[in-house]
Amino acid sequence: EQLRKLLQSRLLTLTDLRDNPEKFFLAHRLLAERAPVLGPGFWIRFTVQYNLFAGTVLAIGDDEQVAQLAEMQAGGLLGCFALTEKLAGVSSGMVVQTTATYDAGKDC
């Protein structure tokens, strides 16, 4: 609930990482300091939402996908991020070796 309220307040937008990095990293520091009060679950959810989910969309999403971030934020909708690969660890997606190939002939 706390994360949804933060999203809908627009105090920190899902595009601030790209558009206003100073604000984004200041918010990160302030929330890290308050993590014991907010609870450990909030910090993890915040990091997944803003860094992993929105950060990935900003880095590799097309214009339509990036535009959807604003709609998601307005609705308080949460995103997700999944990374699974043997030996990739939990801290870096940079060592992932798996690739996906889209097959338009298959209904996914």
Secondary structure, DSSP 8 states (H G I E B T S, - for coil): -HHHHHHHHTSS-TTHHHH-HHHHHHHHHHHHHHHHHH-HHHHHHHIIIIIIIIHHHHHH--HHHHHHHHHHHHHT---------TT-TTT-GGG--------TTS--
